[in-house]
Amino acid sequence: MKPFIYILLGVIFSCSMVQGQEKKVITKAEDLPKHSYAIEIKDAVSFVQNEEAIRSAAALIKADLLDDLETYEFKENATLREYYGNLCIINMIEGHYAEALTYIEKGRLFADKPSEKTMYEIEAEVILNGLMKHNAAESDTIHKTIKDALITKLNAAEFEVIREEIEYLKGRSEFSSKNFLLGFISGDIQPALDNNKGEIPGNLITQLIGMHYVLEYYIPLKEAIQEGFETVLTANSKTAEKVNLWKDREVTLTENPKYASVLIGIWDSGVDMPVLPEKKQWKNPLEKFDGKDTDGNGYVDDVYGIAFDIKGFKSSEYLEPEAHTMEDKSVFQSYMKGYMDLMANIASEEASSLRKQMSEINPKEVESYLDKITLYSNYSHGTHVAGIAEEGNDMAKIVSARFTINHKAIPDPPNEETRQRRAKSYGEIVAYFKKHKVKVVNMSWGNSYESVLRSYEVNGIGADDAERKTLAKLHFTKQYDAFKEALISAPEILFVCAAGNANDDVDFTAYYPSSINLPNLITVGAVDIEGKKTSFTAEGKSVDVYANGFEVESYVPGGDRMVSSGTSMAAPNVANLAGKILAVNPQLNPQAVIDIIVKTATTSEEDEKVLLIHPVNAVDLASTR
């Protein structure tokens, strides 16, 4: 799951490849070049506001970016977009506005989604055009130029293609504030810098350069951008509503003696089981909540399923205890709803409250705020996923397997003991599902080499880039192998996983589970209610089908219902379908279920490689097998 802060800040940096002779071909993320820099940064807040210091650091980054493009051939468009986006921002900071614009055009050549051809770095583009025509001090004039340029650019594109991106960018702009950014720098980035006593990893320096851009260029001009987005959205407010592709594909199964009961496992951050309909709650008949291992299976109080804490130890808490006892939990639930409303351009009390909170927040409170909102997001995730998986299927019962997701900007330093326990827990979770005859397991999460490497970088582990990469690769490979072996051990279970939300290639990044190819695993990307790819969905050869993952409503702990977006929401829609298929035909094995889902899917009008699930046709076909 993508950390909330990166969605919140939305500081985009992008890249691409140039033609050349005898370049080293990069086909996987673990081989991407890494750079570190001997820069002393005692106070990141002062550094990011120091034009001379930022330009000096940017020159070092720029030299390596250009050298990488000459040296390597990157076989992934997201990496290429990132490189060119970085070069755009650096050239803007250097005052090379025309050159910065050329990097935006280069980045757009590697757009994977129709909306990206217009929206890639569009805010930087209109700011650059404004700066080329006016002095930044001419606030009224440059404001109008930027607003008009944005409106012209957006009106030249098909509105429905870019609507989602406009809503997202407008929402993001409304709670971008100097206080928040400075608080994030001091509370989250400064500790990572302090942990690196020698050379600083390039990712941290690049992040600071991006924040300088936001502080010095974006925030002073964001009102012009907001007004441009608002003008286009208002002008198109009477446009026909989106046609809900999924409405006519919905299947509802009521209790029927002809159907079989199906256990669906939710391998996630925990499920608040009592909020689900009681008939859909699996309960271990041999266990009770008494603080003991009543049935002697090695798990205490596994009434609804099992759980593991952040260090890989067994736990009796079916929801994250740190979040479960949050006194201000309702406040952060409201903030999450406000965030989703802002992203969907919905005027609500929660959206207004969040906007006010972000504009007035004390920088010293940002670190705690981000930790809590990420904690609440993790806490509610599994329950939301479970509600989608059981929707409309009276034959489904949910079994929970909780693992604990880090919610802090700087995670605890990786260590061998924790890695071994977490790797072992994969097999234990799958064994539990097998023992209790679970037929479908949903996994709306992922891990990657890059995320493991980042934990080494921010904790200052490793003498240099080479050692960090070696340690991260070893750590990741052992986790990946242990997870894959666990899935292989249960050929009778269908595992459903989310592709990921980083708008990248799952095979290049080597996420697990989504890049793993097994006969009992299906990977799911996200589209919206019209069946069009969302801007965030990951893609790649390993992505088998797509389902609705945009503004999907479901439960959160406590019983309220909220909408949320992500491939995390698309995957349980497929787990839901698999549960219905197995309810009408329990004799099918995982390969047969996948075959039915894929064969009955329809091709997207937008992209022939995108297969959209069709529950009605799939359940009909399953009933005849």
GUSETOR-800997 format. One record per residue (C-alpha): residue number from 1; x, y, z. Coordinates in steps of 0.25 Angstrom, whole numbers, plus 5000, padded with zeros to 4 digits. Each point is the difference from the previous one (the first is absolute). Layout:
{zator NUM, {X, Y, Z}}
...
REM end
This chain:
{zator 1, {5000, 5000, 5000}}
{zator 2, {5005, 5013, 4996}}
{zator 3, {5004, 5009, 5012}}
{zator 4, {4990, 5011, 5003}}
{zator 5, {5010, 5011, 5000}}
{zator 6, {5004, 4998, 4985}}
{zator 7, {4986, 5000, 4996}}
{zator 8, {4998, 5013, 5008}}
{zator 9, {5012, 5007, 4996}}
{zator 10, {4999, 4996, 4985}}
{zator 11, {5014, 5005, 4997}}
{zator 12, {5002, 4994, 4986}}
{zator 13, {5013, 4997, 4994}}
{zator 14, {5001, 4993, 4986}}
{zator 15, {5010, 4993, 4990}}
{zator 16, {5003, 4994, 4986}}
{zator 17, {5011, 4994, 4991}}
{zator 18, {5008, 5005, 4989}}
{zator 19, {5006, 4993, 4988}}
{zator 20, {5014, 4996, 5001}}
{zator 21, {5010, 4989, 4997}}
{zator 22, {5003, 4988, 5009}}
{zator 23, {4992, 5004, 5012}}
{zator 24, {4998, 4991, 5012}}
{zator 25, {4985, 4995, 5000}}
{zator 26, {4993, 5002, 5013}}
{zator 27, {4988, 4990, 5001}}
{zator 28, {4997, 5000, 5014}}
{zator 29, {5000, 5010, 5012}}
{zator 30, {5011, 4993, 5008}}
{zator 31, {5010, 5004, 4989}}
{zator 32, {4997, 5015, 4999}}
{zator 33, {5012, 5009, 5003}}
{zator 34, {5001, 5006, 5014}}
{zator 35, {5008, 5012, 5004}}
{zator 36, {5004, 5006, 5013}}
{zator 37, {5006, 5014, 5003}}
{zator 38, {5009, 5006, 5010}}
{zator 39, {4991, 5011, 5004}}
{zator 40, {4999, 5005, 5015}}
{zator 41, {4986, 5004, 5003}}
{zator 42, {4999, 5003, 5015}}
{zator 43, {4987, 5008, 4998}}
{zator 44, {4991, 4995, 4989}}
{zator 45, {4990, 5011, 5001}}
{zator 46, {5010, 5010, 4998}}
{zator 47, {5007, 4992, 4989}}
{zator 48, {4987, 4999, 4992}}
{zator 49, {4998, 5015, 5001}}
{zator 50, {5014, 5003, 4996}}
{zator 51, {5000, 5003, 4985}}
{zator 52, {5015, 4999, 4998}}
{zator 53, {5001, 4987, 5008}}
{zator 54, {4989, 4994, 4992}}
{zator 55, {5006, 5004, 4987}}
{zator 56, {5013, 4994, 5004}}
{zator 57, {4994, 4986, 5004}}
{zator 58, {4991, 5001, 4988}}
{zator 59, {5012, 5001, 4991}}
{zator 60, {5005, 4987, 5005}}
{zator 61, {4987, 4993, 4999}}
{zator 62, {4999, 5005, 4985}}
{zator 63, {5014, 4995, 4996}}
{zator 64, {4996, 4986, 5005}}
{zator 65, {4987, 5000, 4994}}
{zator 66, {5005, 5004, 4986}}
{zator 67, {5012, 4990, 5001}}
{zator 68, {4990, 4989, 5004}}
{zator 69, {4992, 5003, 4987}}
{zator 70, {5012, 4999, 4992}}
{zator 71, {5005, 4987, 5007}}
{zator 72, {4987, 4992, 5002}}
{zator 73, {4988, 4996, 4992}}
{zator 74, {4988, 4999, 5009}}
{zator 75, {4990, 4990, 4997}}
{zator 76, {4989, 5007, 5008}}
{zator 77, {4992, 5012, 4996}}
{zator 78, {4997, 5004, 5015}}
{zator 79, {5015, 5001, 5002}}
{zator 80, {5002, 5008, 4988}}
{zator 81, {4989, 5010, 5004}}
{zator 82, {5007, 5002, 5013}}
{zator 83, {5013, 5003, 4994}}
{zator 84, {4994, 5011, 4991}}
{zator 85, {4992, 5006, 5011}}
{zator 86, {5012, 5001, 5009}}
{zator 87, {5007, 5007, 4988}}
{zator 88, {4988, 5009, 4998}}
{zator 89, {5000, 5005, 5015}}
{zator 90, {5015, 5001, 5001}}
{zator 91, {5001, 5009, 4987}}
{zator 92, {4988, 5008, 5005}}
{zator 93, {5008, 5003, 5013}}
{zator 94, {5012, 5003, 4992}}
{zator 95, {4992, 5010, 4992}}
{zator 96, {5001, 4992, 4987}}
{zator 97, {4985, 5001, 4997}}
{zator 98, {5000, 4997, 4985}}
{zator 99, {5009, 4987, 5003}}
{zator 100, {4991, 4996, 5011}}
{zator 101, {4988, 5000, 4991}}
{zator 102, {5007, 4991, 4990}}
{zator 103, {5001, 4990, 5011}}
{zator 104, {4985, 5000, 5002}}
{zator 105, {4998, 4997, 4986}}
{zator 106, {5011, 4989, 5000}}
{zator 107, {4993, 4994, 5013}}
{zator 108, {4986, 5000, 4993}}
{zator 109, {5006, 4991, 4989}}
{zator 110, {5000, 4989, 5010}}
{zator 111, {4986, 5002, 5005}}
{zator 112, {4993, 4987, 5003}}
{zator 113, {4986, 5005, 5002}}
{zator 114, {4992, 5010, 4991}}
{zator 115, {4998, 5010, 5011}}
{zator 116, {5015, 5001, 5002}}
{zator 117, {5002, 5005, 4985}}
{zator 118, {4994, 5013, 5005}}
{zator 119, {5001, 5000, 5015}}
{zator 120, {5015, 4996, 5002}}
{zator 121, {5007, 5011, 5008}}
{zator 122, {4989, 5010, 4995}}
{zator 123, {5001, 5009, 5012}}
{zator 124, {5015, 5001, 4998}}
{zator 125, {4997, 5003, 4985}}
{zator 126, {4991, 5012, 5003}}
{zator 127, {5009, 5005, 5011}}
{zator 128, {5011, 5000, 4990}}
{zator 129, {4992, 5007, 4989}}
{zator 130, {4996, 5011, 5010}}
{zator 131, {5015, 5002, 5005}}
{zator 132, {5005, 5001, 4985}}
{zator 133, {4990, 5011, 4998}}
{zator 134, {5000, 5008, 5013}}
{zator 135, {5008, 5003, 5012}}
{zator 136, {4996, 4991, 5012}}
{zator 137, {4998, 5013, 5008}}
{zator 138, {4989, 5005, 4990}}
{zator 139, {4990, 4991, 5008}}
{zator 140, {4987, 5005, 4993}}
{zator 141, {5005, 4999, 4986}}
{zator 142, {5007, 4986, 5002}}
{zator 143, {4988, 4995, 5008}}
{zator 144, {4991, 5003, 4988}}
{zator 145, {5010, 4994, 4990}}
{zator 146, {5001, 4987, 5007}}
{zator 147, {4985, 4999, 5002}}
{zator 148, {4997, 5003, 4986}}
{zator 149, {5011, 4990, 4995}}
{zator 150, {4995, 4989, 5008}}
{zator 151, {4985, 5002, 4996}}
{zator 152, {5005, 5000, 4985}}
{zator 153, {5008, 4988, 5002}}
{zator 154, {4989, 4992, 5007}}
{zator 155, {4989, 5005, 4990}}
{zator 156, {5008, 4994, 4988}}
{zator 157, {4999, 4986, 5006}}
{zator 158, {4988, 4991, 5001}}
{zator 159, {4994, 5003, 5014}}
{zator 160, {4996, 4986, 5004}}
{zator 161, {5014, 4995, 4997}}
{zator 162, {5006, 5010, 5010}}
{zator 163, {4989, 5002, 5010}}
{zator 164, {5006, 4991, 5011}}
{zator 165, {5013, 5007, 4999}}
{zator 166, {4995, 5014, 5001}}
{zator 167, {4992, 4996, 5012}}
{zator 168, {5012, 4994, 5007}}
{zator 169, {5009, 5012, 4997}}
{zator 170, {4990, 5010, 5004}}
{zator 171, {4997, 4993, 5013}}
{zator 172, {5015, 4998, 5003}}
{zator 173, {5003, 5015, 4997}}
{zator 174, {4989, 5004, 5011}}
{zator 175, {5008, 4994, 5011}}
{zator 176, {5014, 5003, 4996}}
{zator 177, {5006, 5010, 5010}}
{zator 178, {5013, 5005, 5004}}
{zator 179, {4998, 4996, 5015}}
{zator 180, {4997, 4986, 4996}}
{zator 181, {5012, 4998, 4991}}
{zator 182, {5010, 5006, 5010}}
{zator 183, {4994, 4991, 5011}}
{zator 184, {5002, 4988, 4991}}
{zator 185, {5015, 5004, 4997}}
{zator 186, {5004, 5002, 5014}}
{zator 187, {4992, 4988, 5006}}
{zator 188, {5002, 4990, 4989}}
{zator 189, {5011, 5003, 4991}}
{zator 190, {5010, 5006, 5010}}
{zator 191, {5001, 4987, 5008}}
{zator 192, {5003, 4993, 4988}}
{zator 193, {5011, 5010, 4996}}
{zator 194, {5006, 4999, 5015}}
{zator 195, {5000, 4984, 4998}}
{zator 196, {5010, 5002, 4989}}
{zator 197, {5013, 5004, 5005}}
{zator 198, {5008, 4999, 4987}}
{zator 199, {4994, 5002, 4987}}
{zator 200, {4985, 5003, 4998}}
{zator 201, {4992, 4991, 4991}}
{zator 202, {4995, 5007, 4987}}
{zator 203, {4986, 4997, 5003}}
{zator 204, {5000, 5009, 5012}}
{zator 205, {5007, 5011, 4993}}
{zator 206, {4990, 4999, 4988}}
{zator 207, {4989, 5001, 5010}}
{zator 208, {5005, 5013, 5006}}
{zator 209, {5002, 5006, 4986}}
{zator 210, {4985, 4996, 4997}}
{zator 211, {4996, 5007, 5013}}
{zator 212, {5008, 5013, 4996}}
{zator 213, {4992, 5000, 4987}}
{zator 214, {4986, 4998, 5008}}
{zator 215, {5004, 5011, 5010}}
{zator 216, {5006, 5010, 4990}}
{zator 217, {4992, 4998, 4988}}
{zator 218, {4987, 4992, 5002}}
{zator 219, {4995, 5005, 5013}}
{zator 220, {5001, 5015, 4996}}
{zator 221, {4993, 4998, 4987}}
{zator 222, {4990, 4989, 5004}}
{zator 223, {4988, 5009, 5001}}
{zator 224, {5001, 5002, 4985}}
{zator 225, {5001, 4985, 4998}}
{zator 226, {4988, 4997, 5009}}
{zator 227, {4992, 5011, 4992}}
{zator 228, {5003, 4994, 4987}}
{zator 229, {4996, 4986, 5004}}
{zator 230, {4987, 5005, 5007}}
{zator 231, {4997, 5008, 4987}}
{zator 232, {5001, 4987, 4991}}
{zator 233, {4992, 4992, 5010}}
{zator 234, {4989, 5010, 5002}}
{zator 235, {4999, 5001, 4985}}
{zator 236, {4998, 4985, 4998}}
{zator 237, {4991, 4998, 5012}}
{zator 238, {4988, 4998, 4991}}
{zator 239, {5008, 4989, 4992}}
{zator 240, {4992, 4987, 5000}}
{zator 241, {5004, 4992, 5013}}
{zator 242, {5009, 4988, 4998}}
{zator 243, {4993, 4987, 4995}}
{zator 244, {5002, 4990, 5011}}
{zator 245, {5005, 4988, 4993}}
{zator 246, {4999, 4991, 5012}}
{zator 247, {4985, 5002, 5003}}
{zator 248, {4995, 4990, 4989}}
{zator 249, {5011, 4990, 5004}}
{zator 250, {4997, 4999, 5015}}
{zator 251, {4996, 4986, 5005}}
{zator 252, {4993, 4998, 5013}}
{zator 253, {5000, 4986, 5007}}
{zator 254, {4989, 4998, 5011}}
{zator 255, {5001, 4988, 5009}}
{zator 256, {4996, 4988, 4992}}
{zator 257, {5002, 4985, 5003}}
{zator 258, {5005, 4998, 4985}}
{zator 259, {5012, 5009, 5004}}
{zator 260, {5012, 4997, 5008}}
{zator 261, {5006, 5008, 5012}}
{zator 262, {5013, 5006, 4996}}
{zator 263, {5010, 5005, 5010}}
{zator 264, {5008, 5013, 4995}}
{zator 265, {5013, 5003, 5007}}
{zator 266, {5004, 5015, 5001}}
{zator 267, {5015, 5000, 5002}}
{zator 268, {5001, 5015, 5004}}
{zator 269, {5001, 5010, 5011}}
{zator 270, {4989, 4993, 5008}}
{zator 271, {4985, 5000, 4999}}
{zator 272, {4990, 5006, 5010}}
{zator 273, {4991, 4987, 4998}}
{zator 274, {4988, 5005, 5009}}
{zator 275, {4997, 5011, 4989}}
{zator 276, {4997, 4989, 4990}}
{zator 277, {4987, 4993, 4999}}
{zator 278, {5000, 4989, 5011}}
{zator 279, {4998, 4989, 4990}}
{zator 280, {5012, 5004, 4992}}
{zator 281, {5009, 4999, 5012}}
{zator 282, {5009, 4988, 5001}}
{zator 283, {5002, 4995, 5014}}
{zator 284, {5009, 4989, 5005}}
{zator 285, {4990, 4991, 5007}}
{zator 286, {5011, 4995, 5010}}
{zator 287, {5005, 5014, 5005}}
{zator 288, {4995, 5011, 5008}}
{zator 289, {5005, 5013, 5005}}
{zator 290, {5006, 4996, 5013}}
{zator 291, {5015, 5004, 4999}}
{zator 292, {5003, 4985, 4998}}
{zator 293, {5003, 4991, 4988}}
{zator 294, {4987, 4992, 5003}}
{zator 295, {5002, 4991, 4988}}
{zator 296, {5014, 4997, 5002}}
{zator 297, {5004, 5005, 4985}}
{zator 298, {5011, 5009, 5005}}
{zator 299, {4991, 5013, 4998}}
{zator 300, {4994, 5007, 5012}}
{zator 301, {4986, 5005, 4998}}
{zator 302, {4999, 4997, 4985}}
{zator 303, {4985, 5001, 4999}}
{zator 304, {5000, 5008, 4987}}
{zator 305, {5014, 4996, 4995}}
{zator 306, {5014, 5003, 5004}}
{zator 307, {5009, 5011, 5001}}
{zator 308, {5015, 5004, 5000}}
{zator 309, {5007, 5013, 5006}}
{zator 310, {5010, 5009, 4993}}
{zator 311, {5011, 4991, 5004}}
{zator 312, {4994, 4987, 4995}}
{zator 313, {4995, 4995, 5014}}
{zator 314, {4987, 4994, 5001}}
{zator 315, {4989, 5009, 5006}}
{zator 316, {4986, 4998, 5005}}
{zator 317, {4995, 5014, 4995}}
{zator 318, {4992, 4999, 4987}}
{zator 319, {5002, 5015, 4998}}
{zator 320, {5012, 5008, 5002}}
{zator 321, {5000, 5003, 5015}}
{zator 322, {5007, 5014, 4999}}
{zator 323, {4989, 5005, 4991}}
{zator 324, {4989, 4993, 5007}}
{zator 325, {5003, 5008, 5012}}
{zator 326, {5001, 5014, 4993}}
{zator 327, {4992, 5010, 5008}}
{zator 328, {4999, 5009, 4988}}
{zator 329, {4997, 4988, 4990}}
{zator 330, {4987, 5007, 4995}}
{zator 331, {5008, 5013, 4997}}
{zator 332, {5009, 4992, 4991}}
{zator 333, {4989, 4992, 4994}}
{zator 334, {4994, 5014, 4996}}
{zator 335, {5013, 5004, 4994}}
{zator 336, {5001, 4988, 4992}}
{zator 337, {4986, 5003, 4994}}
{zator 338, {5003, 5014, 4998}}
{zator 339, {5012, 4996, 4992}}
{zator 340, {4992, 4991, 4991}}
{zator 341, {4990, 5011, 4998}}
{zator 342, {5010, 5010, 4996}}
{zator 343, {5006, 4990, 4990}}
{zator 344, {4986, 4998, 4994}}
{zator 345, {4997, 5015, 5000}}
{zator 346, {4988, 4998, 5010}}
{zator 347, {4997, 5011, 5009}}
{zator 348, {4998, 4995, 5014}}
{zator 349, {5002, 5004, 5015}}
{zator 350, {5011, 4990, 5001}}
{zator 351, {5007, 5005, 4988}}
{zator 352, {4999, 5015, 5005}}
{zator 353, {5005, 4995, 5013}}
{zator 354, {5012, 4993, 4994}}
{zator 355, {5003, 5012, 4992}}
{zator 356, {5000, 5009, 5012}}
{zator 357, {5008, 4991, 5008}}
{zator 358, {5011, 4999, 4989}}
{zator 359, {5001, 5015, 4999}}
{zator 360, {5001, 5003, 5015}}
{zator 361, {5008, 4988, 5005}}
{zator 362, {5012, 5003, 5009}}
{zator 363, {5013, 4994, 4993}}
{zator 364, {5003, 4994, 5013}}
{zator 365, {4988, 4992, 5000}}
{zator 366, {5001, 4994, 4985}}
{zator 367, {5008, 4988, 5004}}
{zator 368, {4990, 4995, 5010}}
{zator 369, {4989, 5004, 4991}}
{zator 370, {5006, 4992, 4988}}
{zator 371, {5003, 4988, 5009}}
{zator 372, {4985, 5000, 5005}}
{zator 373, {4994, 5001, 4987}}
{zator 374, {5008, 4989, 4994}}
{zator 375, {4997, 4992, 5012}}
{zator 376, {4985, 5002, 4998}}
{zator 377, {5001, 4997, 4985}}
{zator 378, {5007, 4987, 5003}}
{zator 379, {4991, 4997, 5011}}
{zator 380, {4987, 5001, 4992}}
{zator 381, {5006, 4994, 4987}}
{zator 382, {4997, 4985, 5003}}
{zator 383, {4985, 5003, 5004}}
{zator 384, {4998, 5008, 4988}}
{zator 385, {5006, 4989, 4991}}
{zator 386, {4991, 4989, 5008}}
{zator 387, {4987, 5007, 4997}}
{zator 388, {5003, 5001, 4985}}
{zator 389, {5003, 4985, 5000}}
{zator 390, {4987, 4995, 5007}}
{zator 391, {4991, 5010, 4993}}
{zator 392, {4988, 4994, 4994}}
{zator 393, {5004, 4985, 5003}}
{zator 394, {4992, 4994, 5012}}
{zator 395, {5008, 4987, 4998}}
{zator 396, {5013, 5007, 5004}}
{zator 397, {5007, 5000, 5013}}
{zator 398, {5012, 5009, 5003}}
{zator 399, {5013, 4994, 5007}}
{zator 400, {5010, 5011, 5005}}
{zator 401, {5015, 4999, 5000}}
{zator 402, {5006, 5013, 5005}}
{zator 403, {5014, 5004, 4998}}
{zator 404, {5005, 5013, 5005}}
{zator 405, {5004, 5012, 4990}}
{zator 406, {5010, 5010, 5004}}
{zator 407, {4994, 5014, 5001}}
{zator 408, {5012, 5008, 5003}}
{zator 409, {5008, 5008, 4990}}
{zator 410, {5013, 4994, 5005}}
{zator 411, {4997, 4985, 5003}}
{zator 412, {5008, 4992, 5010}}
{zator 413, {5014, 4996, 4995}}
{zator 414, {4999, 4987, 4993}}
{zator 415, {5006, 4988, 5008}}
{zator 416, {5001, 4985, 4997}}
{zator 417, {4992, 4995, 5011}}
{zator 418, {4988, 5008, 4996}}
{zator 419, {5002, 4996, 4985}}
{zator 420, {5000, 4986, 5004}}
{zator 421, {4987, 5000, 5008}}
{zator 422, {4993, 5008, 4990}}
{zator 423, {5004, 4990, 4989}}
{zator 424, {4996, 4989, 5009}}
{zator 425, {4986, 5006, 5002}}
{zator 426, {4997, 4999, 4985}}
{zator 427, {5000, 4985, 5001}}
{zator 428, {4993, 5000, 5013}}
{zator 429, {4989, 5009, 4995}}
{zator 430, {4998, 4991, 4987}}
{zator 431, {5000, 4988, 5009}}
{zator 432, {4989, 5006, 5008}}
{zator 433, {4992, 5003, 4988}}
{zator 434, {5002, 4986, 4995}}
{zator 435, {4996, 4993, 5013}}
{zator 436, {4987, 5007, 5000}}
{zator 437, {4996, 4998, 4986}}
{zator 438, {5001, 5014, 4995}}
{zator 439, {4998, 5000, 4985}}
{zator 440, {5003, 5015, 4996}}
{zator 441, {5011, 5009, 5006}}
{zator 442, {5000, 5015, 4997}}
{zator 443, {5014, 5007, 5002}}
{zator 444, {4998, 5015, 4997}}
{zator 445, {5014, 5004, 5004}}
{zator 446, {5014, 4999, 4994}}
{zator 447, {5015, 5001, 5003}}
{zator 448, {5012, 5003, 4991}}
{zator 449, {5015, 5000, 5000}}
{zator 450, {4999, 5016, 4999}}
{zator 451, {4992, 5001, 5013}}
{zator 452, {5010, 4990, 5007}}
{zator 453, {5012, 5009, 4994}}
{zator 454, {4993, 5012, 5006}}
{zator 455, {5000, 4995, 5014}}
{zator 456, {5015, 4998, 4999}}
{zator 457, {5002, 5014, 4994}}
{zator 458, {4991, 5008, 5010}}
{zator 459, {5007, 4992, 5012}}
{zator 460, {5014, 5002, 4995}}
{zator 461, {5003, 4986, 4999}}
{zator 462, {5011, 4996, 4991}}
{zator 463, {5014, 5006, 4997}}
{zator 464, {4996, 5004, 4986}}
{zator 465, {4990, 4998, 4989}}
{zator 466, {5006, 4987, 4996}}
{zator 467, {4999, 4994, 5014}}
{zator 468, {4986, 5005, 5002}}
{zator 469, {4995, 4994, 4986}}
{zator 470, {5007, 4987, 5004}}
{zator 471, {4993, 5000, 5014}}
{zator 472, {4986, 5004, 4994}}
{zator 473, {5001, 4989, 4989}}
{zator 474, {5003, 4989, 5010}}
{zator 475, {4989, 5005, 5009}}
{zator 476, {4990, 5001, 4989}}
{zator 477, {5004, 4987, 4993}}
{zator 478, {4998, 4992, 5013}}
{zator 479, {4986, 5006, 5003}}
{zator 480, {4996, 4998, 4985}}
{zator 481, {5004, 4986, 5000}}
{zator 482, {4994, 4997, 5013}}
{zator 483, {4987, 5006, 4996}}
{zator 484, {5000, 4993, 4986}}
{zator 485, {5002, 4986, 5007}}
{zator 486, {4988, 5003, 5009}}
{zator 487, {4991, 5002, 4988}}
{zator 488, {5006, 4988, 4993}}
{zator 489, {4997, 4991, 5012}}
{zator 490, {4985, 5003, 4999}}
{zator 491, {4996, 4997, 4985}}
{zator 492, {4986, 4998, 5005}}
{zator 493, {4998, 5015, 5004}}
{zator 494, {4998, 5011, 4990}}
{zator 495, {5008, 5012, 5004}}
{zator 496, {4996, 5014, 4994}}
{zator 497, {5009, 5012, 5001}}
{zator 498, {5000, 5014, 4997}}
{zator 499, {5010, 5005, 4989}}
{zator 500, {5004, 5013, 5008}}
{zator 501, {4997, 5015, 4999}}
{zator 502, {5014, 5006, 4995}}
{zator 503, {4996, 5001, 4986}}
{zator 504, {5012, 4991, 4996}}
{zator 505, {5003, 4986, 4995}}
{zator 506, {4998, 4989, 5010}}
{zator 507, {5010, 4991, 4993}}
{zator 508, {5011, 5010, 4999}}
{zator 509, {4998, 5004, 5015}}
{zator 510, {4999, 4985, 5004}}
{zator 511, {4989, 5003, 5010}}
{zator 512, {4995, 4988, 5007}}
{zator 513, {4989, 4994, 4999}}
{zator 514, {4997, 5008, 4987}}
{zator 515, {5012, 4996, 4992}}
{zator 516, {4999, 4985, 5004}}
{zator 517, {4994, 4991, 4989}}
{zator 518, {4994, 4987, 5006}}
{zator 519, {4988, 4992, 4995}}
{zator 520, {4993, 5003, 5013}}
{zator 521, {5002, 5015, 5000}}
{zator 522, {4993, 5011, 4993}}
{zator 523, {5005, 5015, 4999}}
{zator 524, {4990, 5011, 4999}}
{zator 525, {5001, 5015, 4995}}
{zator 526, {4990, 5011, 5002}}
{zator 527, {4991, 5007, 4991}}
{zator 528, {4988, 5010, 5003}}
{zator 529, {4985, 4998, 4999}}
{zator 530, {5001, 5002, 4985}}
{zator 531, {5011, 4990, 4999}}
{zator 532, {5011, 5009, 4997}}
{zator 533, {5014, 4999, 5006}}
{zator 534, {5002, 5008, 5013}}
{zator 535, {5012, 5009, 5000}}
{zator 536, {5006, 4992, 5011}}
{zator 537, {4999, 4986, 4996}}
{zator 538, {5013, 4992, 4998}}
{zator 539, {5000, 4992, 4987}}
{zator 540, {5009, 4989, 4994}}
{zator 541, {4999, 4986, 4994}}
{zator 542, {4997, 4994, 5013}}
{zator 543, {4987, 5008, 5002}}
{zator 544, {4989, 4990, 4995}}
{zator 545, {4987, 5008, 5002}}
{zator 546, {4995, 5014, 5004}}
{zator 547, {4988, 5003, 5009}}
{zator 548, {4994, 5012, 5006}}
{zator 549, {5010, 5007, 5010}}
{zator 550, {4995, 5015, 4999}}
{zator 551, {4992, 5005, 5012}}
{zator 552, {4995, 4987, 5004}}
{zator 553, {4991, 5000, 5013}}
{zator 554, {5002, 4990, 5011}}
{zator 555, {5001, 4999, 5016}}
{zator 556, {5010, 5006, 5009}}
{zator 557, {5002, 4996, 5014}}
{zator 558, {4988, 5004, 5009}}
{zator 559, {4990, 4997, 4989}}
{zator 560, {5000, 5013, 4992}}
{zator 561, {5002, 5000, 4985}}
{zator 562, {5009, 5008, 4991}}
{zator 563, {5005, 5000, 4986}}
{zator 564, {5015, 4997, 4997}}
{zator 565, {5008, 4998, 4987}}
{zator 566, {5011, 4991, 4997}}
{zator 567, {5004, 4987, 4994}}
{zator 568, {4997, 4995, 5014}}
{zator 569, {4986, 5002, 4997}}
{zator 570, {5000, 4994, 4986}}
{zator 571, {5006, 4987, 5005}}
{zator 572, {4989, 4996, 5010}}
{zator 573, {4990, 5003, 4989}}
{zator 574, {5007, 4988, 4993}}
{zator 575, {5001, 4992, 5013}}
{zator 576, {4985, 5003, 5001}}
{zator 577, {4997, 4994, 4986}}
{zator 578, {5009, 4988, 5003}}
{zator 579, {4991, 4997, 5013}}
{zator 580, {4988, 5001, 4992}}
{zator 581, {5005, 4991, 4989}}
{zator 582, {5004, 4989, 5011}}
{zator 583, {4987, 5002, 5007}}
{zator 584, {4993, 4995, 4987}}
{zator 585, {5010, 4990, 4996}}
{zator 586, {5009, 4996, 5012}}
{zator 587, {5007, 4989, 4992}}
{zator 588, {5008, 5010, 4992}}
{zator 589, {5015, 5001, 5003}}
{zator 590, {5007, 5014, 5000}}
{zator 591, {5005, 4998, 4986}}
{zator 592, {4986, 4998, 4995}}
{zator 593, {4995, 5012, 5008}}
{zator 594, {5011, 5009, 4994}}
{zator 595, {4997, 4994, 4986}}
{zator 596, {4985, 5004, 5001}}
{zator 597, {5003, 5014, 5006}}
{zator 598, {5010, 5003, 4988}}
{zator 599, {4991, 4993, 4989}}
{zator 600, {4988, 5008, 5004}}
{zator 601, {5007, 5013, 5001}}
{zator 602, {4997, 5011, 4990}}
{zator 603, {5011, 5008, 4993}}
{zator 604, {5001, 5014, 5003}}
{zator 605, {4997, 5010, 4989}}
{zator 606, {5011, 5009, 5006}}
{zator 607, {5011, 4989, 4999}}
{zator 608, {4998, 4986, 4995}}
{zator 609, {5010, 4994, 5010}}
{zator 610, {4991, 5004, 5011}}
{zator 611, {4990, 4989, 5003}}
{zator 612, {4988, 5004, 5008}}
{zator 613, {4993, 4990, 5009}}
{zator 614, {4986, 4996, 4997}}
{zator 615, {4993, 4994, 5012}}
{zator 616, {4987, 4996, 4994}}
{zator 617, {5007, 4993, 4988}}
{zator 618, {5010, 4993, 5009}}
{zator 619, {4990, 4995, 5010}}
{zator 620, {4991, 4995, 4989}}
{zator 621, {5012, 4993, 4994}}
{zator 622, {5004, 4994, 5013}}
{zator 623, {4986, 4994, 5002}}
{zator 624, {5001, 4992, 4987}}
{zator 625, {5013, 4994, 5003}}
REM end
